């Protein structure tokens, strides 16, 4: 087992920066997910940890060892790729044992390791088959088994589920999580899918433009984003963003309000007034997730404010319905109970839970 540490890692391709000086500590036995859009530098970072790409500058440690000049085969890592990379002419057993046979492990130990990994992954009955006889999910299990038998210090996963259909992705997410609970090896996992990141990670590393935007637990990056990018990238549907002005309370009130339009103003919850008061009078960006805009349900607890909205689009989703409406030309999404959802063109009473609101400085994109 081992920690992984990146120290001011930079990678450029033909003077184009792919990774722009990142620092990251991954703890022993921790499951860390690098997530972000295409081109953000997450896969390049993983490949530098594996030794498949050379860092332009900076230091990479696995355990206490500086590995910048260590070949991939000597880094004691195991990598699971997007395309499985199984040998088609070999059986599952032969694929899983191939690396151990190259290193001249005793046959008895190879057999024990392969059978143990097969039990963990529930593929014992597949050991005599060849890859063409397996489904996509079974092939992915074999690729994971080939990594597990090596007993590496670090597992590296490069978007391993992207070739699977939606239902199988959900199933394999659960399998990967179960495997990590049984084989607690330090794991670095790369994906562009924020749902994968949220469900798998001990900590999420959100990347954008070759830099790290935020590091935190899934709950931290979801409920306490530090930048507009993180707030908008994590969560589906995405957070609503609306231009606003932060104004002093009316009628002598000591509070603050968020003015979204001439017709819509929300009071700031009292416990946030102190934090936001230095920004009173400024043009800001108001953020609120769709699940914090719901139908009106009886008396309103503190921090929730009722308002009326003329529905523009209604999307039934089964156990919930998404409703869309406009505020000064900006589309806003809410999540309501299907039993009370209105129809397009109708006015529906809604409630905004301002205890979960965010205010963002549009000049810096930092959450206040």
Number of C-alpha atoms within 10 A of each C-alpha: 16 21 20 23 20 21 15 15 19 23 24 15 9 6 7 9 15 20 27 18 18 17 16 15 12 18 16 18 20 20 22 25 29 27 29 28 16 13 14 21 24 29 23 20 25 20 18 21 27 26 21 13 15 17 21 15 15 15 18 25 18 22 16 11 14 14 19 21 12 12 12 18 10 10 21 17 21 23 24 23 16 16 16 19 12 20 14 12 11 15 19 30 22 20 23 29 22 17 16 20 13 8 8 10 13 10 12 8 11 21 14 12 21 25 19 16 24 25 13 18 19 13 17 16 10 17 17 12 14 19 21 12 12 14 11 18 18 18 21 24 23 27 23 25 28 28 22 25 23 19 16 17 20 28 24 23 21 20 19 23 24 14 15 16 11 10 8 14 17 15 11 18 18 15 17 15 15 15 18 18 12 10 14 16 22 23 27 21 25 23 22 20 17 21 16 20 26 20 15 21 21 16 21 25 23 26 25 21 17 22 18 22 17 18 19 17 17 22 12 14 23 18 16 15 23 20 18 22 18 23 25 18 21 23 17 12 15 14 24 19 20 20 19 20 20 25 20 19 14 10 6 7 8 10 17 23 19 24 19 19 14 8 9 13 17 18 19 23 19 14 10 14 17 10 10 14 14 9 15 16 13 12 18 23 23 23 22 24 26 22 17 20 24 22 22 19 10 6 7 12 8 11 17 20 19 17 15 13 20 18 20 17 16 18 15 14 10 8 9 14 20 21 27 19 21 14 16 13 9 11 14 21 25 24 23 24 14 17 9 12 22 19 15 16 13 11 14 20 16 19 21 23 21 20 16 16 17 21 23 22 17 14 9 9 16 16 20 14
